[in-house]
Amino acid sequence: MLCRFRVAAGRLGFAVLIILTGLFASSCLAPFFNQPPKPVIGITEGSPYGPAPLTVTFDISGSSDADGEIVSFTFDFGDGTDPISQGTDLSLPIEHTYENAGHYLASLIVVDNNGEERRMQTPIIVSEPAQAR
């Protein structure tokens, strides 16, 4: 693939001449017209609010990239545990138990095939465990 860009000055201002050759010429223009990926965090089981220990099942399957594909993702629970990266399979549910009371921001970062990344966060609020009476 050959991508050449040339800027020429004329009486009416500047003009950009783009010469594209090869079967994959559109990839030359992708960085200029890329739509960023869209991360989506849903909660399928549990609640984002409750007493410790709080188990939450996250669903990230609604994440997408309109003009390409998501090539990687990272999910951070926000509580100091290790984030996870499970390749590109967004269909698998992600379960996590918050052991301690606190306010957390669970975050999902998705990266598309042009290297563009986007982040979505959702709050998780864990209260002190209920006291037995």
C-alpha positions in Angstrom: 0.0 0.0 0.0 1.2 3.5 -0.8 -0.1 6.6 0.8 1.3 10.0 -0.2 0.1 13.3 1.1 1.1 16.6 -0.5 0.2 20.1 0.5 0.3 22.7 -2.3 -0.1 26.4 -2.0 -2.0 28.3 -4.6 -3.6 31.7 -5.2 -6.8 30.5 -3.4 -5.0 29.2 -0.3 -3.9 25.7 0.5 -5.0 22.4 -1.1 -4.2 18.9 0.0 -3.7 16.3 -2.6 -4.0 12.7 -1.4 -2.8 10.0 -3.7 -3.9 6.5 -2.7 -2.9 3.3 -4.4 -3.4 -0.3 -3.4 -6.3 -2.5 -2.2 -6.3 -1.1 1.3 -6.2 2.6 0.5 -8.9 3.4 3.0 -6.6 2.5 5.8 -4.5 5.5 4.9 -7.5 7.7 5.8 -8.7 5.8 8.8 -6.7 7.9 11.3 -8.5 11.0 10.0 -12.0 9.6 10.1 -11.9 7.0 12.9 -14.9 6.8 15.2 -13.8 6.1 18.7 -15.0 2.9 20.4 -17.9 3.0 22.8 -17.4 1.3 26.2 -20.6 0.1 28.0 -20.8 -1.2 31.5 -24.0 -2.9 32.7 -24.7 -4.8 35.9 -26.5 -8.1 35.3 -26.4 -9.5 38.9 -26.2 -7.9 42.2 -26.4 -4.2 42.9 -23.9 -1.4 42.7 -24.9 -0.4 46.2 -25.0 -2.6 49.3 -23.2 -4.0 52.4 -19.9 -5.7 52.3 -19.1 -8.2 51.0 -20.9 -7.1 47.8 -20.7 -9.3 44.7 -21.4 -7.6 41.4 -21.6 -9.2 37.9 -20.6 -6.7 35.2 -21.7 -7.0 31.5 -19.5 -5.2 29.0 -21.0 -7.0 25.9 -22.7 -3.7 24.7 -19.3 -2.2 24.0 -18.7 -1.6 20.3 -16.8 0.2 17.6 -18.9 1.5 14.7 -16.2 1.5 12.1 -13.9 -1.3 13.2 -13.4 -3.6 16.1 -12.3 -3.5 19.7 -8.9 -5.1 19.9 -8.4 -5.0 23.7 -10.1 -4.0 26.9 -9.1 -3.5 30.5 -11.6 -3.7 33.4 -10.5 -2.1 36.7 -12.7 -2.7 39.8 -11.4 0.4 41.5 -10.7 -1.3 44.8 -7.0 -1.9 44.5 -7.3 -5.4 43.1 -5.6 -6.3 39.9 -7.4 -5.1 36.7 -8.3 -7.8 34.2 -7.8 -8.0 30.5 -9.4 -11.0 28.8 -8.4 -10.4 25.2 -11.2 -9.3 23.0 -14.1 -11.5 24.2 -16.6 -8.9 25.5 -19.3 -11.4 25.9 -18.1 -13.0 29.1 -19.6 -11.7 32.3 -17.1 -10.3 34.9 -17.8 -11.1 38.5 -16.2 -9.4 41.4 -16.7 -9.2 45.2 -16.0 -6.0 47.0 -14.8 -7.1 50.5 -14.5 -3.7 52.2 -16.8 -0.7 52.7 -16.0 2.2 50.5 -16.8 4.3 47.3 -15.3 2.8 44.2 -15.2 3.6 40.5 -15.2 0.5 38.3 -13.8 1.4 34.9 -13.7 -0.1 31.5 -11.1 1.0 28.8 -11.6 -0.3 25.3 -9.2 0.2 22.4 -10.1 -0.1 18.7 -8.1 -1.3 15.7 -6.9 2.3 15.1 -5.4 2.6 18.6 -8.2 5.0 19.9 -9.3 4.3 23.4 -12.3 5.3 25.5 -13.1 4.9 29.2 -16.4 4.4 31.0 -16.8 4.4 34.8 -19.6 3.4 37.1 -19.8 4.0 40.8 -19.9 1.1 43.3 -20.9 2.0 46.9 -20.2 -0.6 49.6 -21.5 0.0 53.1 -20.4 -1.6 56.3 -21.7 -5.1 56.9 -25.0 -5.4 58.6 -24.7 -6.1 62.3 -26.5 -9.1 63.7 -29.0 -8.4 66.4 
